[in-house]
Amino acid sequence: METKLIFMLGCGRSGSTLIERVMQSSFELTAVGEVTYIWEKGVLRNESCSCGEPFLECPFWSQVVQDAVGKVSEKDALQFDATFRKARGRLISVATATGHFHHPEPLFAELVTALYSSAAKIGQGRPILDSSKAPAFAAAVREVGVGKFGGLHVFRDACGNVQSLKTAKKRPHATDPEDAEIHPSRSILHAIARWSILNRQARQLVKSLKDDCATIFYEQFCRAPGESLAALEEGFGLVQRKSDADGTWHSVSGNPMRFDPEGSRIRLDNRWRTEMRPLDRYVTRALTWIQQAQLEESAATWLREATPGADIVRRQS
């Protein structure tokens, strides 16, 4: 069975979870969340799947892991997680900053091939949507060759993303109290560097994919999801989800969300406008405005070209 994989790229806290949930609700997809953290958050921490069950008790993931690698000991999980961490690479390095990613190790190739193949089989052959985001990890998966690969670069307004990276995020489904929140970036410059470097890497990877890619500006998606959904359907050849189909979402360490695909707008979280210090806002804008403009232009170009204008108007929510 050929694995058709749509891989979300970009920086953390860019709105990918919401977009993943919207796509999973709208199309015949198997949305699996951040596979790059499957050993850390899933097997080792046993965090909750978005279906509400602990990872190791989730009907979907227990079958996937068993089918892919069999019984996994703690020692195995630690080794597998170290392999995935190495594939993600370091943020600040000459290689990753310039878009030159390391070749995947044989163990990494074996693991991701087995995981995606099992997810595709248990997901009844539907395309897989992975929101791992890390461009280096995506490049390694693509090089392994798990099937037809498509990139989906999701980016958010720099100020909103940077402020989110600077704010501790609660992890309500964590079983260990020490993992109850995701710690923020160390400084405003560190957060800006994460946004800039990861989005630059994602853009480089998307360019190499040519037609097998899409670029979505999160704020634009929230204002008019119907446009982006129509373009995604056309660009990736997706099939709309039937009303009576099983809509259970199995995202690694995902928070359950509800979305009405008939709604015309999604409420934007603009708390950063009041929470972000003026000096931080000024520094962020000064250091990111050129890259932000380039990304927004790329997203607008993709949206114009992905679907004929008349079809977009017709399908707008």
N, C-alpha and C positions, 0 to 999 in steps of 0.2 A: 504494500500500500504506500503510495507516494504521500509524503507529508507536506502539506501546504502550510507554510509558517508565515504569519505576519508579525514582525518584531517591532515593538515600540522602542523608539530611541529618544535620548535627551537627558535632561537633568532631573534628579529626584524632586518631588513635590511640585511637579509641573502640571498637575491635573490629570495625569495619565489614568489614575484609578477611576475617576468619573467617566472619562472617555471610553475606557475599557468596558465599564458597566453598561454604558449606553449602547455600544456596539454589540455586546453580548445579548442585550435585550432586543435589539433590532434585527440582527442577522443570525443565520445558522452558523454559529461559531462555537469553538471550545475555548473559552477564555480561561487561561491558567494562571494569571498573575505573574509574579516575578520568579521564574524558574531558577534564576541565578542564586536565589536564597532558599531553594527547596531543602537543602541539607541542614542549613543553619536554623531557619525559622520553622521548617516543617518537621524534619526527623529529630533534630537535637532538642529544639525548644517545644515542639508539639503545639505550636500556636494554632489558633482556630482557622479553619478554612472559611471562606466567605459563605459557605452553605450553613455554617453554624456549628459544625462538628469539629472536634479536635482533629488536627491533620492526620494523625495515625489511625483515627477511627472514621475518617471520611470515606464513603463507599468508592468515590472516584479515585482519590489519591492512593488509597490502600491497594487498589487493583493496579494502578499505574506502576507504583514502586515495586510491587511483587512481580508483575509481568516483566519489568525492565531489568531489575537487578536481584530479585529474590529477597531473602531476609537480610536486613541491614543491621549490623552491630554498631555500637557507638564508635568503635575504632574505625569501622568502614566509613561511617558518616563524617567523621572528622577528616579522614583522608580525602573523601569526595569533596567536602566543603573547601579544603585547602586548594584542591585542583580548580574549583570554580572561582575562588578568590584570585588565584593567579591569573586566570583568564580575564577577569575584570580589569586587572592591571592597576597601577597607581595613578592617581590624578595628576600629580606633578612629576612628569618625567619627559625627557626629550622625545622618546619614542611615541608615547600616547598623545602628547601635546601636538605633535606634527602629523598624527594620523597613521603612524607606522606601528601596527599592532603585532604582538608576538604570535608565532605559529602555535596552534593548540597542541597540547600533549596527547599522546595516544589514549591515556585514560579518559581525558576530557572528551575526546571524540567518541569513545565507546559509550560513555555515560549519556551524553546529550542525544546521540543517535537512538539509544534504547529508550530514553525518556519520551522524546517527541514521537517516536514510532508507537509506543504504548499508548500515549495520550490520544493520538490520532485513531488508533484502533478502538479504544474504549469509548472515545467520543464519536464513534460511528462514522469516521471518515470526514468529519467536518473540519474546515480550516482551523488551525490553532492560532490564538492570539496571545502573544507573550509580551508582558509589560515590564520586562527586566530593565530596560532603558540603557544600561551601560553599553556604550558603543564598542568598547574593546571586546566585551562578551559577545555582542551581536556579530562582530567581525569574525570571531573564532567559530561561532556556530555556522555562519555562512561558509567559511572555509572548509568546515567538516563536510558540508553538503548533505543536509538532512532532507532535502526535497526542494520544491519551489519556494524561494525565499523572497519576501517583500518587506521593505522598510517603511515604518510610519513614524516620522519625526514629529513629536509633540513638544512644543515650547510654550512658555508662559511669559507674560510681561516681566521684564527683569526685576523691577522693584517688588512686585508681588512674590516672585519666586525667591528672591534674596531674603525678603522679610520672613517668608515661610521657612527657609533654611536656617534663619537665625532664631526661630521660635521652637521650643521643645514641643514635640508632637506626642499626644497620648496614644498608647497602643492598648486599647481596651481588652483585647483578646489574649494578651500575653499571660502565660501561666506562671512565670517567674516575676515576682515583684520588682526585681532589679531591671527587668526589661519592660517595665510598664510605660516607658516613654522613650522616644527617639531623641537623643541629645542634639542640640543645635550646632551649627558650624562655629568654629572657634572665634571668628572675627568677621566683620563686614567684608574685608578684602578676601578672606577665605571663601565666603559665600559667593562673592562676585566671580572669583576664579573658577569655582565649580560650575556656575551657570555658563560662563564664557567658554571654558575648555570643553565641557561635555557637549554643549550645543554646536561648537565648531567641529568636534569629532563626528557628531551625528550628521551634520550637513555634508561633511566629506564622504561619509559612507553612503548617504542618500544619493549624492552625485554619481558615485560609482555604480549604483543600481540602475540609473537612468529611468526607464519607464516603470520599473517594479518598485515604486516608492510613492510616498505621499508626505505632505508637510502640513500640519495643522497648528494654527495659532489658537491656544486655549480660550482666550477671551472672545475671539470671533466665533468659535464653536459654541460657546455658551449663549451668545447673542442670537445665533441662528443655526441650531443643530441640524435642521432639515437640509440645508445646503451641503454641509460637510458629509452627512450620512448618504445623500444621493451621490456625491462625488466618490465616497469610499466604496459604495456599492458598484459603481461603474468601473472605478479604477482597479479594484481587486477582484471583480467578478463575483461579488458576494450574493447570497440568496437571502431574501427577507425571511425572518423567523415566522413560522406559522403560529396562529393564536393558540392552538392547542398543544404546541410543542413544549417539552420540558425546558423551563427557563432557569433551572438551578445553576448558580454561578459557583465555580470551584476555583477560587483564586488563592494562591499561596499567601497566607497571612493577610487576607483581604477583609475589609470591613463591609458588612452587608449594606447595600444601597438599593434604593428603589428609584426607578425612572419611568416616566410616562413618555413613550416615544411620540405620542400625539401632541405633546406640549410644544409650544413655539419657542420657549426660552427656558434657560436654566439660570437659576439665581447665582450671580457672581459673588464670590467672597472678596470684598474689597476692604477688609479690615486693615490691610497694610497701609491704606491711605491715612488712617488716623493713628496707627500704632508705630509706623516707621518714623524715626527721627528725621527732621528736615536735613541735617547734615548727611545722614546715611542715604537719604533719597537723592540729594545732590551728587554725592560721590558715585552712586550706582548709575544714575543717568549719564554722568560725564564719562564713565568708563565703558558703558554698554550701548550708547545710543546708535553708533554706526552698525554694530552687529545686530541690534534689535531691528533697525530699519531693513537690513538685508534679509533677515529671517521673515519679517512680515511681508516683504515683497515676494519672497519665495512661496510663502503660503498662499498669497493672493493669486500668484501665477498658476500654482497647482490647481486651485479652486476653479479658476477660469477655464483651464484646459481639460480638467478631468471629466466634466459633464457639460453638455451643451446648455447654453443659458436658458432656453425654453424649458428644458427638462428640470433644471434646478427650480425655476419658478413654480412649475407644476407640482413638484414634490416637496416644496417647503412646508414645514409644519405650521 
